[in-house]
Amino acid sequence: MGKDSTTMLGILAGTAIGAALGILFAPDKGLNTRQRIADEAVSAKDKLTEKAIHLKDQAAATLSNKKETLDVQLENMVSDVSHKADDVIDTLERKLAELKVKNKKLQKTV
């Protein structure tokens, strides 16, 4: 969990505890007190659900960005390897041409 989510969770927990204690010590009928506690619990649940959805979306976006970065890096690596392969092929072709020239010289002298 990140620093922001831990802070938000602490704020929500503190708010819920403070509201519950305030309601419990307030002079009101038991029915009203129970209703307020239920309302606060639903409110806290809704806030936590919203925060969880937000954190999930952030995580998905971060993973998507990292995947795109990895895809770009992989594409660059494949391109670099392809260029290196071309260099190797060019070198081998030059060496083969040199060997053919040497071979022709050897064939003429025999």
C-alpha positions as CSV (number, residue, x, y, z in Angstrom):
1,M,0.0,0.0,0.0
2,G,1.3,3.5,-0.9
3,K,1.7,6.4,1.4
4,D,-1.5,8.1,0.1
5,S,-3.6,5.0,0.6
6,T,-2.3,4.5,4.1
7,T,-3.0,8.1,4.9
8,M,-6.5,8.0,3.4
9,L,-7.3,4.7,5.3
10,G,-6.1,6.4,8.6
11,I,-8.3,9.4,8.0
12,L,-11.3,7.3,7.2
13,A,-10.8,5.1,10.2
14,G,-10.3,8.1,12.5
15,T,-13.4,9.7,11.0
16,A,-15.5,6.6,11.5
17,I,-14.3,6.1,15.1
18,G,-14.8,9.7,16.0
19,A,-18.3,9.7,14.5
20,A,-19.2,6.5,16.3
21,L,-18.0,7.8,19.6
22,G,-19.7,11.1,19.1
23,I,-23.0,9.4,18.3
24,L,-22.7,6.9,21.3
25,F,-22.1,9.7,23.8
26,A,-24.7,12.1,22.3
27,P,-28.0,12.3,24.2
28,D,-30.4,10.8,21.8
29,K,-32.8,7.9,21.5
30,G,-31.3,4.4,21.0
31,L,-33.2,4.0,17.7
32,N,-31.7,7.3,16.3
33,T,-28.3,6.4,17.6
34,R,-28.4,3.0,16.0
35,Q,-29.6,4.5,12.7
36,R,-26.7,7.1,12.8
37,I,-24.2,4.3,13.4
38,A,-25.6,2.3,10.5
39,D,-25.5,5.4,8.2
40,E,-21.9,6.2,9.2
41,A,-20.9,2.5,8.6
42,V,-22.5,2.6,5.1
43,S,-20.8,6.0,4.4
44,A,-17.4,4.6,5.5
45,K,-17.9,1.5,3.4
46,D,-18.8,3.6,0.3
47,K,-15.7,5.8,0.8
48,L,-13.5,2.7,1.2
49,T,-15.0,1.2,-1.9
50,E,-14.4,4.4,-3.9
51,K,-10.8,4.5,-2.7
52,A,-10.2,0.8,-3.5
53,I,-11.6,1.4,-7.1
54,H,-9.3,4.4,-7.4
55,L,-6.3,2.4,-6.2
56,K,-7.2,-0.4,-8.6
57,D,-7.4,2.0,-11.5
58,Q,-4.0,3.5,-10.6
59,A,-2.4,0.1,-10.4
60,A,-3.9,-0.9,-13.8
61,A,-2.6,2.4,-15.3
62,T,0.9,1.8,-13.8
63,L,1.0,-1.7,-15.1
64,S,-0.2,-0.6,-18.5
65,N,2.6,2.0,-18.7
66,K,5.2,-0.5,-17.6
67,K,4.0,-2.9,-20.2
68,E,4.2,-0.3,-22.9
69,T,7.7,0.6,-21.8
70,L,8.7,-3.0,-21.9
71,D,7.2,-3.4,-25.3
72,V,9.2,-0.4,-26.6
73,Q,12.4,-1.7,-25.0
74,L,11.8,-5.2,-26.6
75,E,11.1,-3.6,-30.0
76,N,14.3,-1.6,-29.7
77,M,16.3,-4.7,-28.7
78,V,14.9,-6.7,-31.7
79,S,15.8,-3.8,-34.0
80,D,19.3,-3.6,-32.6
81,V,19.8,-7.3,-32.9
82,S,18.6,-7.2,-36.5
83,H,21.1,-4.5,-37.3
84,K,23.9,-6.5,-35.7
85,A,22.8,-9.6,-37.7
86,D,23.1,-7.5,-40.9
87,D,26.6,-6.5,-39.9
88,V,27.6,-10.1,-39.3
89,I,26.1,-11.2,-42.6
90,D,28.0,-8.4,-44.4
91,T,31.2,-9.4,-42.7
92,L,30.7,-13.1,-43.6
93,E,29.9,-12.2,-47.2
94,R,33.2,-10.2,-47.4
95,K,35.1,-13.1,-45.9
96,L,33.5,-15.5,-48.3
97,A,34.4,-13.3,-51.3
98,E,38.0,-13.2,-50.1
99,L,38.1,-16.9,-49.7
100,K,36.7,-17.3,-53.2
101,V,39.4,-15.1,-54.6
102,K,42.1,-17.1,-52.7
103,N,40.5,-20.3,-53.9
104,K,40.6,-19.2,-57.6
105,K,44.3,-18.3,-57.3
106,L,45.1,-21.7,-55.8
107,Q,43.2,-23.4,-58.7
108,K,45.2,-21.5,-61.4
109,T,48.6,-22.3,-59.9
110,V,48.0,-26.1,-59.8
